[in-house]
Amino acid sequence: MKTSGLNEKSCLCALNRIFGFEPKIGIALIERLGSAEAVFGLDGKSLSEFLGPCSKYLDMVRAEEVPRSRDELERLARDGCRFVGIGEEGYPSLLRECEDPPIGLYYKSVSSPEEIFNSRPCIAIVGTRDFSPYGREWTWRIASTIARSQRRPAIVSGLAYGVDFTAHMAALENGTPTIAVMATGIEEIYPYRHAALAERIASSPGSAIVTDYPPGTGAAKVNFLRRNRIIAGLSKATVLTESKTRGGGMITARLAFSYGREVFALPGRVDDIRSQGCLNLIREKVAEPVGSPEGLVEALGLGTPSRLKRRDFLETVEEYYKGTVDGKVLKDILSVASTVYRIRGVSIDEICRSTGLQYGSVSSLTGMMEGDGLIKTDLLQRCFVGPMA
């Protein structure tokens, strides 16, 4: 069935949905015929000649898929989401160099795709969700130092718990763009707790939430594995800060290596299971070891990082939790944080007396803030301002 006058972007969007798991086939058709619109202009016989008579895609490449995509893009645009297809201006140039780029990307941002993807270098920072205090602290230090470099690259990660969340937050707190590559449709934020972070990213100039999965795609395991190729493909270098021998961060690092990109890994204790992935990559010569954040910035060719200006502690704490907890909890967090800041080495009992909060509540809040690297405690359970504040 032939079509005419179809919008090229709608056709690219339709092909992305059809050939999502095998984009090479869709891209080969586009390149051979000269446009995505021409693919939908083929009759059944011609399509069979291109794809083969037994191809599962013969019944999927239908003209009615194009208006469906057009309606989808119009609906998404009302929510601030857009689509850029391969061959269009703004499609990520580094991603196009990979052997398996997506036919297109959905993105939500206040900036143009050219500004998001092609105006500055991108550095991926990835690792485990279940990171240690060591991994948390050094992820923050590395991401913050990269963000303060002279060239101020975009920091790319996957919006997950642990390393991803910390990398995105460090980028935002230090005023550099960050790109969150999701494994779901553009409308579905996973994990849900990071919805406020995703919205903050989407509303920050140069930053974006990104996915190649069409709307309605849920959080399936295979989708997380496949999206790692986009994190690696967007980035000139990938930094693995902490990982077990298997995991998404390891997959991203190895993909980056296969694309001929630079890979770095943070060394850790040899007896810590969460450092074994990094140590393996260093031993296999896949990754260069990170000796210091400043040395990494120099190795990446990003210039010299600027001096860190210490922000007000309470401002940092409020920014970290705003939108992720309700107002009453945030008020209690700030009350506890204020006491920790005023009284170096304050005990939980002393915090209770100062704030009027119950012991269980204070213990829970200090534990949460310590887990997020905002405060630290010693063996006597005395509290101090932490490394990320």
KAJOBEL-V501378 format. One record per pair of residues at least 24 apart in sequence whose C-alpha atoms are under 8 Angstrom apart, sorted by the first residue. I is the first residue (numbers start at 1). J is the second residue. D is the distance in whole Angstrom. If there is no record, write none. Layout:
I J D
I J D
This chain:
1 40 8
1 41 7
1 42 7
1 43 5
1 44 7
1 62 8
1 63 7
2 40 7
2 41 4
2 42 6
2 43 6
2 63 8
3 40 6
3 41 5
3 63 7
4 41 7
6 37 6
6 66 8
7 37 7
8 35 7
8 36 6
8 37 6
9 83 8
9 84 7
9 85 7
10 66 6
10 67 7
10 69 5
10 70 5
10 73 8
11 36 5
11 37 6
11 40 8
11 66 6
11 69 7
12 36 6
12 37 8
12 85 6
12 86 8
12 103 7
12 104 7
13 66 8
13 69 6
13 83 7
13 85 7
13 103 8
13 104 7
14 65 6
14 66 6
14 68 8
14 69 6
15 61 8
15 103 7
16 102 7
16 103 5
16 104 6
16 212 8
17 213 7
17 214 6
18 57 8
18 60 7
18 61 7
20 102 7
20 103 8
20 212 8
20 213 7
23 100 7
23 101 7
23 102 6
23 103 6
24 100 6
24 101 8
26 103 7
27 103 7
80 108 6
80 109 7
80 110 8
81 106 7
81 107 6
81 108 4
81 109 7
81 186 8
82 106 6
82 107 5
82 108 6
83 107 6
84 113 7
89 113 8
89 114 7
90 114 4
90 115 8
90 117 7
90 118 7
91 117 7
92 117 5
92 118 6
92 234 7
93 117 8
93 118 7
94 233 6
94 234 6
94 235 7
94 236 8
95 230 7
95 233 5
95 234 5
95 235 8
98 233 6
98 259 6
101 230 7
101 233 8
102 212 7
104 212 6
105 210 7
105 211 6
105 212 5
105 213 8
106 186 6
106 210 6
106 211 5
106 212 6
106 213 8
106 214 8
107 186 7
107 208 6
107 209 6
107 210 4
107 211 7
108 186 8
108 202 6
108 208 6
108 209 5
108 210 7
109 201 8
109 202 4
109 203 6
109 204 7
109 205 7
109 206 8
109 207 6
109 208 5
109 209 7
110 202 7
110 203 6
110 204 7
110 205 6
110 206 7
110 207 8
110 208 8
111 205 6
111 206 6
111 207 7
111 208 8
112 206 8
115 206 6
116 206 5
116 207 6
116 208 7
117 234 8
120 151 8
120 152 8
120 153 6
120 154 7
121 153 5
121 154 6
121 235 7
121 236 7
122 153 5
122 154 5
122 155 6
122 156 7
122 234 7
122 235 5
122 236 6
122 237 7
123 153 7
123 154 6
123 155 5
123 156 6
123 235 5
123 236 6
123 237 5
123 238 6
123 239 8
124 155 6
124 156 4
124 157 6
124 231 7
124 232 7
124 235 6
124 237 6
124 238 5
124 239 6
125 155 7
125 156 6
125 157 6
125 163 8
125 164 7
125 167 6
125 238 6
125 239 5
125 240 6
125 241 7
126 157 6
126 158 8
126 163 6
126 164 6
126 167 8
126 238 7
126 239 6
126 240 5
126 241 7
126 242 8
126 249 5
126 252 8
127 162 8
127 163 5
127 164 7
127 240 5
127 241 6
127 242 5
127 243 5
127 247 8
127 248 7
127 249 4
127 250 7
128 162 6
128 163 6
128 242 6
128 243 5
128 244 7
128 247 7
128 248 7
128 249 6
128 274 8
129 160 7
129 161 5
129 162 4
129 163 6
129 164 8
130 161 8
130 162 6
131 162 6
131 163 7
131 242 7
131 243 8
131 274 7
132 274 8
133 371 7
133 373 7
135 163 8
135 241 6
135 242 6
136 162 7
136 163 7
136 166 7
136 372 8
136 373 7
137 373 7
137 387 6
137 388 7
138 241 7
139 163 6
139 166 7
139 167 6
139 241 6
140 166 6
140 167 6
140 170 6
140 388 7
141 293 7
141 388 8
142 293 5
143 167 6
143 170 6
143 171 6
144 170 5
144 171 6
144 174 6
145 293 6
145 294 7
145 297 7
145 305 6
146 293 7
146 297 6
146 302 8
146 305 7
147 171 6
147 174 6
147 175 7
147 176 5
147 305 8
148 174 7
148 175 8
148 176 8
148 305 5
148 306 5
148 307 8
148 308 8
149 297 7
149 302 6
149 303 6
149 304 5
149 305 4
149 306 6
150 302 6
150 303 5
150 304 6
150 305 6
150 306 7
151 302 5
151 303 7
152 176 6
152 302 7
153 177 7
153 302 8
154 178 5
154 179 7
154 206 8
154 207 8
155 179 6
156 180 6
156 181 7
156 231 7
156 234 8
156 235 7
157 181 6
157 231 6
158 182 6
158 231 7
159 190 8
159 191 8
159 194 7
159 198 8
160 190 8
160 191 7
161 191 8
163 241 8
163 242 8
169 320 8
172 201 8
177 204 7
177 205 7
177 206 5
177 207 5
178 206 7
178 207 5
178 208 7
179 207 5
179 208 5
179 209 6
179 210 7
180 208 6
180 209 5
180 210 6
181 209 6
181 210 5
181 211 6
181 227 7
181 230 7
181 231 6
182 209 7
182 210 6
182 211 5
182 224 8
182 227 7
183 211 7
183 213 7
183 218 8
183 219 6
183 220 8
183 223 5
183 224 5
183 226 8
183 227 6
184 211 7
184 213 6
184 214 8
184 215 8
184 216 8
184 217 5
184 218 5
184 219 6
184 223 7
185 211 7
185 212 8
185 213 5
185 214 5
185 215 4
185 216 6
185 217 5
185 218 7
186 210 7
186 211 6
186 213 7
186 214 7
186 215 6
187 215 6
187 216 8
188 215 8
188 216 7
188 217 8
188 218 7
190 219 7
193 324 6
194 324 7
196 323 5
196 324 6
197 323 8
224 248 8
225 251 8
228 252 5
228 255 8
229 255 6
229 256 8
232 256 5
233 259 7
235 261 8
236 261 6
236 262 7
237 261 6
237 262 5
237 263 6
237 264 8
237 300 8
238 262 6
238 263 5
238 264 6
239 263 6
239 264 5
239 265 6
239 266 8
240 264 6
240 265 5
240 266 6
240 278 7
241 265 6
241 266 5
241 267 8
241 278 7
242 266 7
242 268 8
242 274 6
242 275 5
242 277 7
242 278 6
243 273 8
243 274 5
243 275 5
243 276 7
243 277 5
243 278 6
244 273 6
244 274 5
244 275 6
244 276 5
244 277 5
244 278 8
245 273 8
245 274 8
245 276 6
245 277 4
245 278 8
245 280 7
246 277 7
250 277 7
254 286 7
257 286 7
262 287 8
263 287 5
263 288 6
264 288 5
264 289 6
264 290 6
265 289 5
265 290 6
266 290 5
266 291 8
310 389 8
311 389 8
313 341 7
313 389 6
314 338 7
316 389 6
317 374 7
317 389 7
332 357 8
333 365 6
336 362 7
336 365 8
336 366 8
340 383 6
340 384 6
340 385 7
341 384 7
341 385 6
344 383 7
344 384 6
344 385 8
345 382 5
345 383 5
345 384 5
346 382 5
346 383 5
346 384 7
347 381 6
347 382 5
347 383 6
348 381 7
348 382 7
348 383 8
